[in-house]
């Protein structure tokens, strides 16, 4: 199967270079190139590509406006190219909210060390995005009024001396139940709610967290696959939109009810139990792990620190990160929820958990926040 791609960028050099890399794969055909957002919208209507790559800063019409127009007319998976800066992160988050599926650094040197690795990363990402569902967003539910609060005081992050962790033997694969149903019953107390996600996650997390009241009675930890330069801006964005407090986690942070701590990009986040209280440990990113942060690492630490007292939630995302961590949590007696296929941008991570028979409840995105609000005490 050949995937058709429309390249939208005002840089002639970038359009040419990207076209060369994609075409060389034999799996992708670049069917058109646009020099600005308006031209991109028109060519998207005319060519109906499988995927669109989009720059964000262009003349005539910027990338975010172009994404909004494309989503109104004929939703197509859009891969944004962004700078890995704080401002680039804010713009990219706006583009994701407008409907873009995923993003990559525009500077190819930031993506890969050599041309062969660069080609593989770009091709894999295009092929993955081609199978996504850009229109998978469910009907909006009433969101809480935005609450703006002063930025929390920043503390230095000490280097953790602990780098070892035990890896319990995984249990054999279980066959997934033929059908999942949502169980509604008496509320259950959880010491921690842990949410893991990847592609499509920024918008999904926003939908979930804005449904939580200011007095939400449990602490939350968030694992979103995201570069180090993006997580501070993402935490700040969520904090402005949510009634609960959201900030990027720092080493030594204590888990508190109504506080959501976002794992910093490029690092690993673990939770320790100190006298019944959860304490954050931020460790250097391990090159042997594909994801930094990694949901398996955080969920595995929760299985040890709060056995039977954690709720794990797996949202939209590529791959299977979180599956082994959920297995460890299930073995400890904890509960697992996962997002359903219909509302997932990419049904990779939640599917892996469901197929392994680890999911207690499969929920549509719009139901997860309200279920948390009503079912966690």
VOPAGU-2260 file (C-alpha; in pm, 1 decimal, decimal comma):
REM VOPAGU-2260
SITE   aa  ch    i         X         Y         Z
SITE  UNK   A    0       0,0       0,0       0,0
SITE  UNK   A    1     134,6     341,6    -103,6
SITE  UNK   A    2      57,3     636,9     120,7
SITE  UNK   A    3      -2,2     971,3     -52,2
SITE  UNK   A    4     141,8    1279,3     117,9
SITE  UNK   A    5      93,2    1653,3      70,9
SITE  UNK   A    6     385,9    1867,3     193,5
SITE  UNK   A    7     298,4    2219,2     314,8
SITE  UNK   A    8     594,0    2445,1     394,0
SITE  UNK   A    9     716,0    2786,8     281,0
SITE  UNK   A   10    1079,6    2670,0     267,2
SITE  UNK   A   11    1172,7    2539,3     -76,2
SITE  UNK   A   12    1474,6    2359,8      67,3
SITE  UNK   A   13    1266,8    2179,9     329,7
SITE  UNK   A   14     998,0    2079,5      77,6
SITE  UNK   A   15    1262,7    1936,3    -155,0
SITE  UNK   A   16    1454,0    1753,6     119,0
SITE  UNK   A   17    1141,8    1603,7     276,5
SITE  UNK   A   18    1009,2    1495,8     -63,9
SITE  UNK   A   19    1339,2    1322,0    -145,0
SITE  UNK   A   20    1343,8    1131,8     183,4
SITE  UNK   A   21     980,5    1020,5     164,9
SITE  UNK   A   22     989,1     923,4    -202,3
SITE  UNK   A   23    1305,1     714,3    -160,7
SITE  UNK   A   24    1119,3     472,1      65,5
SITE  UNK   A   25     899,7     334,8    -210,1
SITE  UNK   A   26     608,7     328,0      37,8
SITE  UNK   A   27     515,6     693,7       6,5
SITE  UNK   A   28     420,3     914,2    -286,2
SITE  UNK   A   29     436,5    1291,2    -247,0
SITE  UNK   A   30     137,4    1402,5    -452,1
SITE  UNK   A   31     177,5    1775,7    -404,3
SITE  UNK   A   32     357,2    2063,0    -232,0
SITE  UNK   A   33     219,0    2393,6    -104,6
SITE  UNK   A   34     406,3    2708,9      -7,3
SITE  UNK   A   35     150,0    2845,4     241,5
SITE  UNK   A   36    -148,6    2737,7     446,3
SITE  UNK   A   37    -413,4    2866,5     205,3
SITE  UNK   A   38    -258,4    2675,6     -84,1
SITE  UNK   A   39    -232,9    2373,1     142,5
SITE  UNK   A   40    -607,3    2383,1     218,5
SITE  UNK   A   41    -689,3    2409,8    -153,0
SITE  UNK   A   42    -458,2    2122,7    -250,1
SITE  UNK   A   43    -593,7    1909,0      32,3
SITE  UNK   A   44    -943,6    1953,2    -116,2
SITE  UNK   A   45    -820,4    1874,5    -465,0
SITE  UNK   A   46    -574,6    1589,9    -401,6
SITE  UNK   A   47    -729,3    1421,7     -94,3
SITE  UNK   A   48    -394,1    1292,6      38,1
SITE  UNK   A   49    -364,2    1023,6     305,6
SITE  UNK   A   50    -135,8    1244,2     519,6
SITE  UNK   A   51     -39,4    1612,2     525,2
SITE  UNK   A   52     288,2    1744,2     668,8
SITE  UNK   A   53     247,6    2101,3     789,5
SITE  UNK   A   54     476,2    2384,7     895,1
SITE  UNK   A   55     329,1    2627,6    1147,3
SITE  UNK   A   56     479,4    2962,9    1044,2
SITE  UNK   A   57     390,5    3051,3     684,3
SITE  UNK   A   58     267,7    3352,0     484,7
SITE  UNK   A   59     -94,1    3404,1     370,2
SITE  UNK   A   60    -226,4    3145,1     621,2
SITE  UNK   A   61     -38,9    2992,6     913,7
SITE  UNK   A   62     -30,1    2619,8     983,6
SITE  UNK   A   63    -274,4    2623,3    1274,8
SITE  UNK   A   64    -539,8    2806,8    1073,2
SITE  UNK   A   65    -479,9    2566,9     784,3
SITE  UNK   A   66    -529,1    2264,9    1011,5
SITE  UNK   A   67    -858,2    2407,0    1138,6
SITE  UNK   A   68    -981,9    2460,7     781,8
SITE  UNK   A   69    -878,7    2112,7     672,6
SITE  UNK   A   70   -1053,3    1953,0     970,9
SITE  UNK   A   71   -1373,9    2142,8     889,9
SITE  UNK   A   72   -1373,3    2035,6     524,9
SITE  UNK   A   73   -1223,9    1688,0     497,9
SITE  UNK   A   74   -1036,8    1563,6     808,7
SITE  UNK   A   75    -696,5    1422,5     714,1
SITE  UNK   A   76    -414,0    1311,1     945,0
SITE  UNK   A   77    -178,2    1608,7     981,2
SITE  UNK   A   78     181,6    1576,6    1102,0
SITE  UNK   A   79     317,1    1910,8    1225,7
SITE  UNK   A   80     681,9    2009,6    1200,3
SITE  UNK   A   81     785,6    2218,8    1497,5
SITE  UNK   A   82    1085,2    2379,0    1661,6
SITE  UNK   A   83    1185,8    2224,5    1994,2
SITE  UNK   A   84    1157,7    2549,1    2187,3
SITE  UNK   A   85     915,9    2669,8    2452,6
SITE  UNK   A   86     734,9    2889,6    2199,3
SITE  UNK   A   87     743,1    2607,1    1944,8
SITE  UNK   A   88     582,1    2382,1    2205,8
SITE  UNK   A   89     298,7    2628,4    2268,5
SITE  UNK   A   90     228,9    2662,2    1897,1
SITE  UNK   A   91     241,3    2285,2    1846,1
SITE  UNK   A   92      -4,4    2227,6    2130,9
SITE  UNK   A   93    -239,1    2475,2    1961,8
SITE  UNK   A   94    -201,5    2278,4    1637,5
SITE  UNK   A   95    -280,3    1950,0    1813,7
SITE  UNK   A   96    -591,1    2103,7    1966,3
SITE  UNK   A   97    -689,1    2227,8    1618,2
SITE  UNK   A   98    -678,9    1868,7    1492,3
SITE  UNK   A   99    -320,4    1774,1    1404,9
SITE  UNK   A  100    -239,0    1415,1    1499,5
SITE  UNK   A  101     130,6    1433,8    1587,2
SITE  UNK   A  102     447,6    1639,8    1549,3
SITE  UNK   A  103     820,2    1611,6    1474,2
SITE  UNK   A  104    1113,3    1853,7    1510,2
SITE  UNK   A  105    1172,8    2051,0    1192,2
SITE  UNK   A  106    1547,7    2038,8    1242,1
SITE  UNK   A  107    1639,0    1693,3    1109,1
SITE  UNK   A  108    1954,4    1688,8    1321,7
SITE  UNK   A  109    1728,6    1683,0    1626,8
SITE  UNK   A  110    1545,2    1377,5    1494,9
SITE  UNK   A  111    1830,5    1143,8    1400,5
SITE  UNK   A  112    2206,3    1099,4    1401,7
SITE  UNK   A  113    2239,0     988,2    1038,5
SITE  UNK   A  114    2041,2     984,2     713,2
SITE  UNK   A  115    1937,3     617,4     734,5
SITE  UNK   A  116    1797,0     663,6    1083,9
SITE  UNK   A  117    1627,2     986,4     972,8
SITE  UNK   A  118    1456,7     814,2     682,1
SITE  UNK   A  119    1332,5     530,0     902,9
SITE  UNK   A  120    1190,7     768,4    1164,9
SITE  UNK   A  121    1013,4     984,3     906,5
SITE  UNK   A  122     873,6     688,9     711,1
SITE  UNK   A  123     755,8     509,0    1025,6
SITE  UNK   A  124     586,9     821,6    1155,7
SITE  UNK   A  125     410,4     890,8     826,2
SITE  UNK   A  126     288,2     530,8     803,4
SITE  UNK   A  127     167,5     534,6    1164,1
SITE  UNK   A  128     -10,1     867,5    1122,0
SITE  UNK   A  129    -175,3     742,1     801,7
SITE  UNK   A  130    -361,4     484,9    1010,0
SITE  UNK   A  131    -484,5     736,6    1267,1
SITE  UNK   A  132    -832,3     880,3    1308,5
SITE  UNK   A  133    -816,3    1261,6    1304,5
SITE  UNK   A  134   -1192,6    1281,2    1347,3
SITE  UNK   A  135   -1197,7    1048,1    1649,2
SITE  UNK   A  136   -1282,7    1326,7    1892,7
SITE  UNK   A  137   -1611,3    1269,5    2066,3
SITE  UNK   A  138   -1875,5    1535,3    2112,4
SITE  UNK   A  139   -1757,6    1794,8    2363,7
SITE  UNK   A  140   -1879,5    1761,7    2717,8
SITE  UNK   A  141   -1930,3    2063,6    2943,3
SITE  UNK   A  142   -1586,8    2169,0    3059,8
SITE  UNK   A  143   -1510,2    2342,3    3381,1
SITE  UNK   A  144   -1452,0    2714,5    3363,0
SITE  UNK   A  145   -1083,3    2790,9    3316,0
SITE  UNK   A  146    -904,3    2869,3    3637,3
SITE  UNK   A  147    -585,7    3072,7    3622,8
SITE  UNK   A  148    -358,5    3056,6    3923,3
SITE  UNK   A  149      -8,1    3189,4    3988,0
SITE  UNK   A  150     268,1    2967,5    3857,6
SITE  UNK   A  151     403,5    2740,7    4133,2
SITE  UNK   A  152     742,0    2816,1    4278,4
SITE  UNK   A  153    1014,9    2632,1    4090,8
SITE  UNK   A  154    1255,0    2418,0    4286,5
SITE  UNK   A  155    1590,7    2279,3    4180,7
SITE  UNK   A  156    1586,3    1913,9    4080,1
SITE  UNK   A  157    1845,6    1709,3    4268,4
SITE  UNK   A  158    2006,8    1412,8    4100,1
SITE  UNK   A  159    1865,7    1085,5    4226,7
SITE  UNK   A  160    2124,8     833,8    4345,9
SITE  UNK   A  161    1889,0     545,6    4277,4
SITE  UNK   A  162    1893,7     401,0    3926,9
SITE  UNK   A  163    1811,8      33,9    3988,9
SITE  UNK   A  164    1470,5    -118,9    3970,5
SITE  UNK   A  165    1337,6    -470,6    3992,7
SITE  UNK   A  166    1148,2    -619,8    3701,0
SITE  UNK   A  167     908,6    -892,9    3815,9
SITE  UNK   A  168     852,4   -1181,8    3575,4
SITE  UNK   A  169     552,2   -1104,2    3350,5
SITE  UNK   A  170     251,0   -1332,5    3364,9
SITE  UNK   A  171     141,3   -1524,5    3054,3
SITE  UNK   A  172     -75,2   -1339,3    2802,0
SITE  UNK   A  173    -447,5   -1361,9    2867,3
SITE  UNK   A  174    -714,0   -1364,6    2602,8
SITE  UNK   A  175    -910,1   -1039,6    2595,5
SITE  UNK   A  176   -1278,7   -1066,4    2678,4
SITE  UNK   A  177   -1505,9   -1056,4    2374,4
SITE  UNK   A  178   -1682,8    -746,9    2498,7
SITE  UNK   A  179   -1613,0    -488,9    2766,3
SITE  UNK   A  180   -1886,2    -317,2    2958,5
SITE  UNK   A  181   -1870,7     -14,4    3182,6
SITE  UNK   A  182   -1936,7    -107,8    3543,1
SITE  UNK   A  183   -2097,8     152,6    3763,0
SITE  UNK   A  184   -2109,9      80,3    4129,2
SITE  UNK   A  185   -1990,2     210,5    4460,1
SITE  UNK   A  186   -1689,1     439,7    4455,4
SITE  UNK   A  187   -1350,5     296,0    4538,1
SITE  UNK   A  188   -1059,3     458,4    4714,1
SITE  UNK   A  189    -735,9     486,9    4516,7
SITE  UNK   A  190    -411,6     620,5    4659,4
SITE  UNK   A  191    -297,8     729,1    4311,9
SITE  UNK   A  192    -447,6     768,6    3964,0
SITE  UNK   A  193    -187,0     713,4    3690,3
SITE  UNK   A  194    -258,3     807,3    3326,8
SITE  UNK   A  195     -35,4     700,4    3037,5
SITE  UNK   A  196     -70,6     818,5    2677,1
SITE  UNK   A  197     114,1     909,4    2356,9
SITE  UNK   A  198     -14,7    1017,2    2013,6
SITE  UNK   A  199    -338,4    1209,6    2059,1
SITE  UNK   A  200    -265,4    1233,5    2430,0
SITE  UNK   A  201    -234,7    1610,8    2475,7
SITE  UNK   A  202    -594,9    1667,3    2366,1
SITE  UNK   A  203    -718,4    1352,9    2542,6
SITE  UNK   A  204    -554,1    1450,4    2872,1
SITE  UNK   A  205    -703,4    1797,1    2846,4
SITE  UNK   A  206   -1049,7    1645,9    2800,9
SITE  UNK   A  207   -1008,1    1416,0    3100,7
SITE  UNK   A  208    -849,8    1659,8    3343,2
SITE  UNK   A  209   -1082,8    1954,1    3274,6
SITE  UNK   A  210   -1370,7    1732,1    3392,4
SITE  UNK   A  211   -1220,9    1694,4    3740,7
SITE  UNK   A  212   -1335,1    1920,9    4026,7
SITE  UNK   A  213   -1096,3    2132,3    4231,7
SITE  UNK   A  214   -1150,4    1903,8    4529,6
SITE  UNK   A  215   -1058,6    1584,9    4344,0
SITE  UNK   A  216    -965,2    1349,7    4629,8
SITE  UNK   A  217    -672,2    1158,2    4479,2
SITE  UNK   A  218    -328,6    1254,9    4346,6
SITE  UNK   A  219    -260,4    1199,2    3977,0
SITE  UNK   A  220      57,2    1121,0    3783,2
SITE  UNK   A  221      65,1    1179,0    3406,2
SITE  UNK   A  222     295,1    1008,1    3155,0
SITE  UNK   A  223     281,0    1166,2    2808,9
SITE  UNK   A  224     541,0    1081,6    2543,1
SITE  UNK   A  225     679,2    1427,8    2474,5
SITE  UNK   A  226    1017,9    1603,4    2432,2
SITE  UNK   A  227    1181,7    1773,9    2730,1
SITE  UNK   A  228    1122,2    2119,7    2583,7
SITE  UNK   A  229     747,4    2055,2    2551,6
SITE  UNK   A  230     642,6    1924,7    2893,8
SITE  UNK   A  231     679,8    2256,0    3084,4
SITE  UNK   A  232     454,0    2434,5    2832,0
SITE  UNK   A  233     206,6    2146,4    2835,2
SITE  UNK   A  234     185,3    2142,0    3214,9
SITE  UNK   A  235     135,4    2518,9    3216,7
SITE  UNK   A  236    -141,0    2491,3    2958,7
SITE  UNK   A  237    -325,5    2222,8    3153,9
SITE  UNK   A  238    -289,3    2417,5    3477,3
SITE  UNK   A  239    -462,2    2720,8    3321,9
SITE  UNK   A  240    -749,4    2512,1    3186,9
SITE  UNK   A  241    -813,4    2279,6    3481,2
SITE  UNK   A  242    -968,9    2327,9    3825,0
SITE  UNK   A  243    -711,7    2090,0    3973,9
SITE  UNK   A  244    -347,3    2195,2    3992,6
SITE  UNK   A  245    -120,1    2059,6    3718,6
SITE  UNK   A  246     256,9    2102,7    3700,2
SITE  UNK   A  247     567,1    1930,1    3577,8
SITE  UNK   A  248     698,8    1684,9    3835,3
SITE  UNK   A  249    1027,7    1750,3    4014,6
SITE  UNK   A  250    1240,3    1505,0    4209,3
SITE  UNK   A  251    1117,1    1487,3    4569,1
SITE  UNK   A  252     761,8    1609,0    4500,3
SITE  UNK   A  253     500,1    1463,5    4734,3
SITE  UNK   A  254     175,6    1330,5    4586,3
SITE  UNK   A  255    -125,7    1529,1    4706,9
SITE  UNK   A  256    -501,2    1508,7    4639,2
SITE  UNK   A  257    -606,5    1738,2    4357,1
SITE  UNK   A  258    -250,4    1769,1    4223,5
SITE  UNK   A  259    -153,9    1620,3    3885,5
SITE  UNK   A  260     220,1    1580,5    3824,0
SITE  UNK   A  261     337,8    1549,2    3462,2
SITE  UNK   A  262     649,6    1340,4    3398,8
SITE  UNK   A  263     924,6    1560,0    3248,9
SITE  UNK   A  264    1025,7    1479,8    2892,8
SITE  UNK   A  265    1357,2    1300,4    2845,6
SITE  UNK   A  266    1345,2    1155,4    3200,5
SITE  UNK   A  267    1189,1     862,8    3383,9
SITE  UNK   A  268     946,9     913,0    3671,2
SITE  UNK   A  269     905,1     663,4    3954,8
SITE  UNK   A  270     692,3     678,2    4268,7
SITE  UNK   A  271     812,2     561,2    4609,2
SITE  UNK   A  272     600,6     501,5    4919,4
SITE  UNK   A  273     738,8     692,2    5218,0
SITE  UNK   A  274     524,4     622,2    5522,7
SITE  UNK   A  275     208,2     595,9    5316,1
SITE  UNK   A  276     283,6     907,2    5111,8
SITE  UNK   A  277     390,3     894,7    4748,9
SITE  UNK   A  278     718,6    1062,7    4663,2
SITE  UNK   A  279     840,5    1137,5    4310,4
SITE  UNK   A  280    1178,9    1019,7    4189,8
SITE  UNK   A  281    1303,8    1166,7    3861,0
SITE  UNK   A  282    1578,3     959,9    3699,9
SITE  UNK   A  283    1790,8    1018,0    3389,4
SITE  UNK   A  284    1641,4     881,1    3068,9
SITE  UNK   A  285    1773,8     531,7    2994,0
SITE  UNK   A  286    1888,1     493,7    2631,0
SITE  UNK   A  287    1776,2     129,1    2640,4
SITE  UNK   A  288    1414,1     243,9    2669,0
SITE  UNK   A  289    1228,7     376,4    2364,6
SITE  UNK   A  290    1016,3     618,1    2563,0
SITE  UNK   A  291    1130,1     895,4    2795,7
SITE  UNK   A  292     912,4     913,0    2996,9
SITE  UNK   A  293     790,0     553,6    2986,2
SITE  UNK   A  294     451,1     447,5    3126,8
SITE  UNK   A  295     581,3      97,0    3202,3
SITE  UNK   A  296     846,6     240,7    3436,5
SITE  UNK   A  297     604,4     462,0    3629,8
SITE  UNK   A  298     326,9     202,7    3645,2
SITE  UNK   A  299     573,9     -64,8    3756,3
SITE  UNK   A  300     692,6     153,2    4043,7
SITE  UNK   A  301     330,0     208,5    4151,0
SITE  UNK   A  302     268,6    -166,3    4152,6
SITE  UNK   A  303     544,9    -196,8    4412,8
SITE  UNK   A  304     472,2     118,2    4610,9
SITE  UNK   A  305      91,5     113,9    4621,0
SITE  UNK   A  306     -16,6    -245,9    4549,2
SITE  UNK   A  307    -390,1    -277,6    4501,0
SITE  UNK   A  308    -443,5      94,6    4559,5
SITE  UNK   A  309    -373,8     244,9    4216,9
SITE  UNK   A  310    -598,8     313,9    3919,3
SITE  UNK   A  311    -413,5     295,7    3589,2
SITE  UNK   A  312    -564,9     463,1    3282,5
SITE  UNK   A  313    -428,6     406,4    2931,2
SITE  UNK   A  314    -529,4     657,3    2664,7
SITE  UNK   A  315    -469,6     688,5    2289,3
SITE  UNK   A  316    -117,9     629,7    2156,7
SITE  UNK   A  317     110,3     433,6    1924,7
SITE  UNK   A  318     284,0     118,2    2039,2
SITE  UNK   A  319     230,3     -81,9    2356,8
SITE  UNK   A  320     392,1     126,0    2631,9
SITE  UNK   A  321     200,4      73,9    2954,5
SITE  UNK   A  322     101,6    -287,3    2890,0
SITE  UNK   A  323     369,2    -445,8    3111,6
SITE  UNK   A  324     323,9    -179,2    3377,1
SITE  UNK   A  325     -50,1    -249,0    3378,4
SITE  UNK   A  326      23,6    -621,0    3410,7
SITE  UNK   A  327     229,6    -557,5    3723,5
SITE  UNK   A  328     -41,5    -331,9    3865,1
SITE  UNK   A  329    -308,2    -597,8    3798,6
SITE  UNK   A  330     -92,8    -861,4    3969,8
SITE  UNK   A  331     -79,7    -631,4    4275,0
SITE  UNK   A  332    -460,7    -600,8    4279,5
SITE  UNK   A  333    -499,1    -257,4    4120,6
SITE  UNK   A  334    -753,9    -159,7    3853,6
SITE  UNK   A  335    -702,0     -64,4    3488,6
SITE  UNK   A  336    -916,3     144,7    3255,0
SITE  UNK   A  337    -847,7     197,9    2885,4
SITE  UNK   A  338    -984,6     426,7    2615,4
SITE  UNK   A  339   -1203,5     268,3    2349,5
SITE  UNK   A  340   -1109,9     233,1    1983,5
SITE  UNK   A  341   -1373,1     472,2    1847,8
SITE  UNK   A  342   -1248,7     776,5    2037,4
SITE  UNK   A  343    -875,0     693,8    2018,9
SITE  UNK   A  344    -670,7     883,6    1761,5
SITE  UNK   A  345    -444,7     577,1    1745,2
SITE  UNK   A  346    -567,4     257,0    1909,5
SITE  UNK   A  347    -225,7     117,2    1995,0
SITE  UNK   A  348    -153,9     149,0    2366,9
SITE  UNK   A  349    -512,3      89,1    2486,7
SITE  UNK   A  350    -552,2    -199,9    2243,1
SITE  UNK   A  351    -236,5    -367,6    2373,8
SITE  UNK   A  352    -370,7    -352,0    2729,1
SITE  UNK   A  353    -717,6    -473,7    2630,1
SITE  UNK   A  354    -586,2    -762,1    2416,7
SITE  UNK   A  355    -369,5    -876,8    2707,0
SITE  UNK   A  356    -685,6    -910,6    2918,9
SITE  UNK   A  357    -572,4    -643,4    3164,6
SITE  UNK   A  358    -856,3    -391,9    3127,7
SITE  UNK   A  359   -1131,8    -372,6    3388,5
SITE  UNK   A  360   -1325,7    -105,2    3200,4
SITE  UNK   A  361   -1313,3      24,5    2841,9
SITE  UNK   A  362   -1442,6     380,0    2822,9
SITE  UNK   A  363   -1504,2     644,4    2559,0
SITE  UNK   A  364   -1284,5     949,9    2605,8
SITE  UNK   A  365   -1575,2    1172,6    2708,0
SITE  UNK   A  366   -1669,5     929,3    2986,7
SITE  UNK   A  367   -1330,3     897,1    3155,1
SITE  UNK   A  368   -1318,6    1234,9    3329,8
SITE  UNK   A  369   -1675,0    1216,4    3465,4
SITE  UNK   A  370   -1619,0     854,7    3576,2
SITE  UNK   A  371   -1308,8     964,1    3765,1
SITE  UNK   A  372   -1497,3    1255,1    3920,8
SITE  UNK   A  373   -1785,9    1036,3    4039,2
SITE  UNK   A  374   -1609,3     709,2    4109,1
SITE  UNK   A  375   -1290,7     794,7    4301,2
SITE  UNK   A  376   -1303,3     878,3    4670,8
